[in-house]
């Protein structure tokens, strides 16, 4: 196979961090090439340099034998390099066609564009309706829009960052068929994922990064998930032991919770009813956009709920806000880590203070007293150490961390507060295999200490691994909990896809 992209000596340093240290690898024509590494290994910085979002300090790239140094994404696109980001960049109030037109330098007239969208989506099995409002689409449908938008540019290389994090197993299978078709036609794909079994099934070769350097290149099909993980981290991978529940008293009881979404494109909660006992891990599965965010907001107290609908240890906490609920032991970690779970421009110490002030006694005489900064710094450092957060120190801003390292900080910050009930939404989203295993082990250990743990996740393997029972949320409704033992990922995936997110907020 002919080399399409040749990367040599790519180096990029930030204050206190050498993100990429002389990285060299190549991508061949028609190849699906995996880029693997722990959080902070340099993957994001590398693909940003390839896509023109970041300027390298040194090194060079050649695309098709010609020097390639895009100063911005527009130049990368012009040379045939497209990227589908982990976070969708779509305007919810616009149609599919309008969103795609915004991403084109010289879009055709509306009728021609609609026809091209239909032709491309049909050719690659990506069902997309150009006239639908993006806010009404499921997460899987939105990803198809992003892919079609890239395909309309006729890319030579398609970069995909964590593309299956919000998909059902059935949607993953569809995506893989599409990528293999593209590769067979000569398009090269650079594929970033922390799901190692996917890498083994899909990718032709893999480049493994560690601490900003290439440490190995391999053929994934000839490896196991554990051997791939060992190359990434340089040691063996811890495996969470299946949690065996010894349920105690009921800690959290939700009865007939119905709430309108505050977002115009959100999902209304409809008669949500379940209970969570001490020492139990309850998993909630669902396709993104089916009420997960609204449920977390209701449980955390960011959105107040009707009296009697949320009881914590027999106490009505529906009218209480987040701080009062945290004082009583009901803690939550939302999905959106930067901007919701953490303030981007604040230091890690300040972000630790935001949620742990009361439970860790970081403020003398309550919120009206003085902040104990030495204690706050010690707590932030405790989180960093316990959860292996890669950062120069507690004074660094949250936005300076890689996504996975910030996720570890956010989850660790809540776990170390000794909650009575912990609600987490996507606890290992964007986290490498070793860190994901560590977080899952920490959640299991928390339950073993008597905490009730509610895990909202689209990672079905994760729910199967740590949950004692699971429910599925679809269209704002929650199925009755059922034991995880005996269920399969495919069964849950079918249940997740049986009802779409069509019940938008009314």
N, C-alpha and C positions, 0 to 999 in steps of 0.2 A: 504494500500500500504506500502511496506517495505521501510524504510529509506535507501537511497544509500549513500548520502554525508551528514555528520553531522559536522557543523561548530560551534565552540564554542570559544568565547572570542578573536576573531581575532582583533589585534591592530597593527597599523602602524603609526608612526609619522615621519614627515619631518620637516625641520627647519621652525618654525613658524606655522605649520599646523598639526593637529591631523587628518589624513585622515580617519582612521578607529578606532573606539573607542569601543572595546569589542563586535564586531558584532557576533551574534549567529543566525543561521537559519539552516534549513535542506531541502534537495531535495529528493524526493521519486522516486523509480524506475518507469519508464514510465511516468513521470510527465513533463509537460511543465510549468516551474516556472519562473515567471517574477521577475526581479530585477529593482525596480523603485527608482528614486530620482532626486533631482535637480542636476545641474552641480556642481561638488565639494562635492557631498553628500558622496562619497566614493566608488561608484560602480566600477570604473576602477581599483582602488587599490585593492579592494576585489577580483575581478576576476583574476587580475595579481598574487595575492597570491595563488589562487586556481590552476592556470596554471603554477606556478613555475617561473614566471618572477620577482617576488618581494618576499623577505623574510619577514615574519611577525616579529614584535618585541615580541609578546606574543600571546598565544592562540594555539588551536590545531584543526586539522581536522581528521575525520575518514571516510574512503571510504570503504563501505561494511563491516564496523565494525573494519577495520584495520587502524592503525595510518597512516596518509597520510601527508607527508611533502615534496613535490617535490622540489629539489634544482634547477631545470631547467625545461624548457618545455619538453625536451626529456624524462625526468623521468615521468612527468605528462602523456604524451602520452603513455608511456609504461604501466602505470596503468589504461589507458582507459579514460583519460580526453583530449578532443580535443577542439580547439577554432577556430572560423571563425571571423577574425578581421574586424572592420569597414573599415579599409584601406587595400585594397588587397595587398598581398605580392607575386606578380607574375612577372616573367621576360617576357616583351612583345616580345622580339625577339625569344623566345623559343616556342616550341609546348606545347600543353596541357599535353601530356604524359611526356615530358621532365621536365616541371614544377612540376608535381606530383612526379616524380622520385626523384627530388631534396629534397622533403620534407620527404622522407622515409630513415630510417637508412640502410635498407637492401633491396633495390628494386629488384624485379624479373627481368628477361630479358625482352627486349623491347616487344616482341610478347605477352608474358604472361601478362605484365602490360597493354598493349592496350586492351586485352581481358577482364581483370578485370575492367578496366575503363568503357568499353562498358556494361558489365554485371550490374555493380552497377548503372550506370546512367540510364539504361533501367528499372531496378527494382524499382527505386524511381521516375521515371518520370522526370529525370534531363537530358535533351538532351545535350550531350557533345560529340564533335568529338575529339578524342585523337590526331589527326594529324594536327589540325588547329593551326595556329600561334596565340598566345594569344593577340598580338597587333591588330589583326583583329576582336576580339570578342567585343560584346557589354558589358555594365556593368552587365546586368543580366546574360549573359553567363559566365562572369568571376566569378561571385559569385557561379554559379553552379560548376565551376572547384574547387573553394575553398571547397565547401561542399563535393564534391566527394572525394577530397584529404583526408578530415577528415574521411569520411565513409570507405575508404579503410583501415583505422586503426582499424575498428570495435570498436568505442568508446562506453563507458558506459555512459559518460556525454558529451554532445555537448554544448559548450558555444557560443552564437551568439550575437554579439555586433552591434546594429543598422542595422540589415540585410536587411531592406526594403528601406533604404534611397535613393537608386539609381534605384529602380524598378518601372515599370509601375503597375497599378492595376491588370492587367492580370498576370504579373509575381509574384506579391504578392500572388495571389490566388494559383498559382502553388507551391510556397514555402510553404504556409500553409498546403497544402495537403501532401507535402513531410514530414514536421515536424510531422504532426499527424500520418502518417504511421510509422515513426521512433518511436514515443512515444508508439504506439500500439504494437510495437515489443519489447518494454522494454527499449529503450534508453531514458535517462533523458535529458532534454534540459533546460539550463539556458538562458533565453531570456531577453536581454536588449534593450529597445526601449523607445523613448519619445513619440511615437504615441499611445496614451492611448486607442483609439478605437480598435486598433490592439490587445492590451493587453486584453481587454474585450472579444474579439472574440476568441482568440487563447489559452490563458493561464489558467491553472487549479488553480494555487495559485500565490500570489504575495507577495514579501517582500519589504517593503518601507523603504528607508534610508533617514535620514536627519541629516546633520552635523556629519556624520560618525557613526551614531547609528541607530539601528533598531527601528522604531517608530510604525510600524503596520505590520500585516500580514492579508491578506484578500483573498476572492474569487472574482476575477475581474468581473465575469459575474453578480455578485450581486451588483456591483457598477456602477456609471456613470463616464464618463471621468472627470467631474467636481469634483466629490467626491474623485477620485484617485488623481487628481491634488492638492486638498485641503490637503490630507494626506501628500503629498510630500512637500508642502511649508508651511503648518501650518496655512493657511488662504485661503480666496476665490481667485478664478482665474479671472483676468481681461479678458474681452472679447472684441476684436477689433470690432468697429462698422464699417459696410460696408461703404467704401469710396464712396462718391457721387461726381463724377468729375464735376468741373466747368472749363473746359479747357480754357486756355488762348492762348497766342501766341505760335507758334511752336518754341521750343527751340532746338531740336535735329532732324536733317534730314539726313537719310542714303539713298544713292542712288546708286544702282548697285555695292555694295561692294563685290568684289571677291578677295580673298587672299589665297595664298598657306600656309598651316600649316608649322610651323618651326619644328614640331615633325614628325619623319618618320611614326608614327602611328596615327597622328592627322587627322583632317578632314578639307578639303578645303572649305572655304566660297564661295558660289556661288550666285552672284547677289542678295545680301541682300538689301532689300529696306523697310524702314518704317520711320515713324515720331513720335515724342514724344512732347506733348504740356505741357505748364506750368500747374501744378495742376493735371496731369494725372499719373495714375499708370498702366503701361503696363507690363503684365506678358509674359514671354517666357518659354514655357514648352518643354521638350524633354528628351529622354533617354540619359543618360550620354554618352559622346563620339560622339555627333552629331554636334559639332561645337561651343558648349557653351564657352569653354575656349578660342578658337580662336576669337570669337566675343568680349569677354571681353578685350582681349589683343589689338584688333583693336580699340575699343572704348576708352580704357585707354591711348593709345599712346605708349604702350610698343612695339607694332608692328606698324610701320608707314603705312598709307594707301594711295592709289593713290589720287592725287588732285581732289577735288570736290566730293568725296564719303562720307565725314563726315563733316557736317556743324553744328556749334554751334551758334545759334542766328544769322544765315546768314553769319557766318565767317567760312572760310575753315580752319579746324584744322587738316586735314589729315596729313600734313607734320610735325606737332608739336609733341613733346615728352610729357611724363606724367606731368612734372613740369609745362610746359607752359599751358597745358590743365587745370591743377588744378588751376592755377592762374586765368584762365577765368571762372572757376566754374564747369568744367566737372570732377567729382570725381568717383572713382571706388573702389570696394572692391571685390577681387578675392575669389574663392572658397577655395583654399589651404591656410589656415590661418597661419600655421607654416612653414616658409621658403619662402613664397611668400608675404602674407599680413603682416607678422611680422618676424623680425629677431630673431631667437630662443635665442641667447645668449645676446641680448641687453635688457636693462631694459625697463619697460613700458614707462618711460619718453622718452627714446631714440627712441622707436618705435612711440610714439606720434609725436616726432619731424620730423621723416622721411617724413610723409605725410602732416603735418599741419604747417610746417615752414613758408610758405608764407601766407596762408589764415588766420592763427592765429597770424602772425607777431611775431614768436618766434625767429627770427634771425634779429638783427639790421643791417640796410643798406643792405638788400638782402642777398643772399647766401655768399657773400664775407665778410660779417660782423661777429660780435660776436654772439654766441648763448646766448639767454636770458634764462638761466637755471631755475631761479625762476618761470618765466612765463610758461616754458615748464612743470615743475613739477605741477604747478597749473592746467594746461590744462589736463595733464594725470589724476590728481586727480578728475577733473571735469567729465571726461569720466567714471572713476571708480564709482563715486557716482551716476551719472545719470543712468547708466546701471547696477548697482548692481553687479559689477565685484568682485568676491570673491578672494582677494589677500591681503597679509600683507601690501603692499605699492607700491609706484611708482618705487622704486628701484629694485623690484623683476624682474628677467628675464622673458621674454615672455614664455619660455619653462617650467617655473615652474607652470603655470596656467593649469587647466584642459581645455580640448578642448572647452567645452561650454563657459567657462569664457573668454577664449581668443577670441572666436567668438564675444561675447558681446563687448569686448574691441575694436576689429577691426571695427565692424559696428558702434558702438558709436563714435569712433574717426572720422569717415567720416560724420556722421549725424550732429555732433556738429560744423562742419566747414561751415554750411550754404551753401550747394552746389546749383547751378542753376539746374544741372542735376546730379543725383546719379544713378550709375549702380552697382547693387549688384548681385553676383552669389552665390546662396544657402545661403541666409541670416540667416536662422535658422537651418542649418545643424548641428546635434549633440547637439542641445540646448534643455533644458528641457521645459516643457509645459508653465510654468510661464514666463521664459525668452523669449521663442518664441512669446508669446502673447505681451510681452513688446516691442520686436523688431518690430513686425507687427504694433502695435499701433504707434510707433515712425515713421515708414515709411509712414503711413497714415497721421499723423500730418504734416510730412514734405511736402507731396503733398498738403495738405490743405493750407500750407503757400506759395504755388506757385512753388515749385520745381517739375521738371519732374522726375519721378522715374521709372527706368527700373529694373524689378525683374526677374532674370533668376533662375528658380527653378524646381526641380524634385518632389517637394511636391505639388501635385495638389490641395489638400485641402487649402494649403496656397495661391496659386494663385486664387482660387475661392473666398477666403475670402477677399483679399485686392485689387485685380486687377479690373480695369474698363473694360479692354479688354485684349485679349491674342492672341499670335501667337504660333505656334509649329515649332521648328527647328528639321529637320531630314535630315541626309546626307549633312549637310552644307547649306541647303536651308530653307528659312523661309516662312511660310504660311502668307497670308494676315491677318492682325488683325481682330478679330471679338469680339463682346460684350461678356463679361463674363455672364451677366444676360441671363438666359435661357439655358446655357450650363450645362452639368453634368460632374462630374469627370470621369465617364465611357466613355463619348464621347471624352474627351480630351485624355484619356488613349488609346483609339482605334486609335486616330489620331497619337499619339506619336509612337505607335507600327506598324503603317502601312508602314513606311519606316525605315529600319534599318540603321545602321552606316556603310553601305557597301561601301559608296563612300569615301574611304580613300584618303589621300593626294596623288596627282599624281606627 
